[in-house]
Structure formats: C-alpha cells, structure tokens
Amino acid sequence: SENKDSMEVGNMLEEKGLIRDAKMFYIQEMLSDYKGMITEGSYELNTAMTVEEMLATICSSAEATEEIE
C-alpha cells in the first residue's frame, strides 16, 4: 500500500540521519501534492534539504510520467 511505502521511506531517511522523525515525514507526504507518488530508485538527498525538497526529488519520476500521459 502507498501508506506503507511512505512510512518505509520515512524510516529509511530517519535511519540515515536525513530527517528527524519518520512519522512526521509520513504525515507531510500524506498532506502534500506528492501523496502516493514516491518512486523506487536511488536519489541524492542531503541534510540541507527540506522534507518538501526530498519529496520533490523522490517523486520526480512519477511526476514526469504523469505529465506525459
């Protein structure tokens, strides 16, 4: 399910020290324009990025696909 995916991503980002709280990431993803758009892949993220910027990066493939259709 998409919920599990964003929670898993949040946990991974928290483990890597990129975000402070996986639950907050999950909530921000659910309330954002990127809800359910997280795509698998390798991404370059850093601690200077906001959650919104991270979401924009990890959802960019889905966004591009959506524009084409």
C-alpha positions as CSV (number, residue, x, y, z in Angstrom):
1,S,0.0,0.0,0.0
2,E,1.1,3.6,-0.6
3,N,0.9,4.3,3.2
4,K,3.4,1.6,4.0
5,D,5.7,2.9,1.2
6,S,5.9,6.4,2.6
7,M,6.4,5.1,6.1
8,E,9.2,2.8,5.0
9,V,10.9,5.6,3.1
10,G,10.5,7.8,6.2
11,N,12.1,5.1,8.4
12,M,14.9,4.8,5.9
13,L,15.5,8.5,5.8
14,E,15.5,8.7,9.6
15,E,17.9,5.8,9.9
16,K,20.3,7.6,7.5
17,G,20.0,10.8,9.6
18,L,18.4,12.8,6.8
19,I,15.2,13.5,8.7
20,R,14.4,13.6,12.5
21,D,11.1,11.8,12.5
22,A,9.7,9.2,10.1
23,K,6.1,9.8,11.3
24,M,6.4,13.5,10.5
25,F,7.7,12.6,7.1
26,Y,4.7,10.3,6.6
27,I,2.2,13.0,7.6
28,Q,3.9,15.6,5.4
29,E,3.8,13.2,2.5
30,M,0.1,12.4,3.1
31,L,-0.7,16.2,3.2
32,S,1.5,17.1,0.2
33,D,0.9,17.3,-3.5
34,Y,3.2,14.2,-3.7
35,K,0.8,11.9,-1.8
36,G,1.3,8.3,-3.1
37,M,3.8,9.4,-5.7
38,I,7.1,8.1,-4.2
39,T,9.0,6.1,-6.8
40,E,11.7,3.5,-6.2
41,G,15.2,4.4,-7.2
42,S,18.5,5.9,-6.0
43,Y,18.4,9.5,-5.0
44,E,20.9,12.1,-3.9
45,L,19.5,13.6,-0.7
46,N,21.2,15.6,1.9
47,T,20.5,17.1,5.4
48,A,20.3,20.6,4.0
49,M,17.1,19.7,2.0
50,T,13.7,20.2,3.5
51,V,11.2,17.4,3.5
52,E,9.3,19.1,0.7
53,E,12.5,19.2,-1.4
54,M,13.2,15.5,-0.6
55,L,9.6,14.6,-1.6
56,A,10.1,16.6,-4.9
57,T,13.2,14.6,-5.6
58,I,11.9,11.1,-4.8
59,C,8.6,11.8,-6.5
60,S,10.1,13.4,-9.7
61,S,9.9,10.2,-11.8
62,A,6.2,9.8,-11.1
63,E,5.6,13.5,-11.8
64,A,7.4,13.2,-15.2
65,T,5.3,10.1,-16.1
66,E,2.1,11.9,-15.2
67,E,3.0,14.8,-17.4
68,I,3.5,12.5,-20.4
69,E,0.1,10.7,-20.1
